[in-house]
Each structure stands twice: as C-alpha cells, then as structure tokens.
Amino acid sequence: MMKKWFLVVFGALVIPVVGVVAATRYAYQTGSPPFDPDWPTIAIAAGLAIGVASIAQLPFRGAARRFAVLVVYAPVWFAILWMISFMTGCFSGDC
C-alpha cells in the first residue's frame, strides 16, 4: 500500500516541481521570460495526471491492472516527452 501512495505523491508533487525548475532553468539560459505559461502548465498537468492515474489503477488486479496502467499512463508519458522535447528544442526540429 505504501508503494501505491508513493506513486501518487511522487506524481502529484515531485514531477510538477521538477518541471517548473527545469523550465525556469531553460528560460534563463535562452533569455525568455522565466515563467512562460506553457511550462508550468505542462509540468503541473503531467504531475497531476500521474497522480490521478496512480489512483485510477488501484482497483484493478492482474491483467486488467496492466491494461489500465498502459491506457492511463500513455497520455502521461506523451505529455512528459512533449515537455522534454520543448525543453531541448527538438519539438521545433532544432535538435
């Protein structure tokens, strides 16, 4: 049970903080405004989605749980990869 709540706390709190810190660091390196609205929004949305996904898959067992995790976490990982691609500049093709 502790592991499940760790995922919820990690997803809902740690990911948004890391995302905002990384976004701020990137903004200072590029000279853009430190809190461009897209950065914290993407980071917080990804973190909250992981927290919600962690809670949503709790009632399932066995194969149903694996399927629920796959379906629920797929958009979360897409959001995280999208955020990383923005931070690295690869989203616009300037890798």
C-alpha positions in Angstrom: 0.0 0.0 0.0 2.9 2.4 0.8 4.3 1.9 -2.7 0.9 3.0 -4.3 0.7 6.2 -2.2 4.4 6.9 -3.0 3.5 6.9 -6.7 0.6 9.3 -6.1 2.7 11.7 -4.0 5.6 11.5 -6.5 3.3 12.1 -9.4 1.3 14.9 -7.9 4.1 16.8 -6.2 7.6 16.0 -7.4 7.0 15.9 -11.2 5.5 19.5 -11.3 8.3 20.9 -9.1 11.0 19.3 -11.3 9.2 20.5 -14.4 8.9 24.1 -13.1 12.6 24.1 -12.1 13.7 22.7 -15.4 11.5 25.2 -17.3 12.9 28.1 -15.3 16.5 27.0 -15.9 15.8 26.7 -19.6 14.1 30.1 -19.7 17.1 31.8 -18.1 19.5 30.0 -20.5 17.5 31.2 -23.5 16.7 34.6 -22.2 12.9 34.1 -22.5 10.5 35.0 -19.7 11.2 32.7 -16.7 7.6 31.6 -16.4 6.3 31.2 -19.9 2.7 30.0 -19.2 3.2 26.8 -21.2 6.0 25.4 -19.0 4.3 25.3 -15.5 1.0 24.3 -17.1 2.6 21.3 -18.9 4.6 20.3 -15.8 1.6 20.6 -13.4 -0.7 18.8 -15.8 1.7 15.9 -16.2 2.2 15.6 -12.5 -1.5 15.7 -11.7 -2.2 13.2 -14.4 0.3 10.8 -12.9 -1.3 11.2 -9.5 -4.8 10.6 -10.9 -3.5 7.7 -13.0 -1.9 6.1 -9.9 -5.3 6.3 -8.0 -7.3 5.2 -11.0 -5.4 1.9 -11.5 -5.7 0.9 -7.8 -9.0 -1.1 -8.0 -7.7 -3.3 -10.8 -5.9 -6.7 -10.4 -3.8 -8.8 -12.7 -4.1 -8.3 -16.5 -6.8 -5.7 -16.0 -4.4 -3.6 -13.9 -1.6 -3.9 -16.6 -4.1 -2.8 -19.2 -5.3 0.1 -17.1 -1.8 1.2 -16.4 -1.0 1.1 -20.1 -4.1 3.1 -21.1 -3.9 5.6 -18.3 -0.2 6.2 -18.4 0.2 6.5 -22.2 -1.1 10.1 -22.3 1.0 11.0 -19.3 4.2 9.8 -20.9 3.3 11.6 -24.0 2.9 14.8 -22.0 6.2 14.3 -20.3 8.0 13.6 -23.6 6.4 16.6 -25.1 7.6 18.8 -22.2 11.1 17.4 -22.6 11.1 18.0 -26.3 10.2 21.6 -25.7 13.0 22.0 -23.2 15.5 20.5 -25.6 14.3 22.4 -28.6 13.7 19.2 -30.5 9.9 19.9 -30.9 10.6 22.6 -33.5 13.2 20.4 -35.3 16.2 22.3 -33.9 17.9 19.4 -32.1 
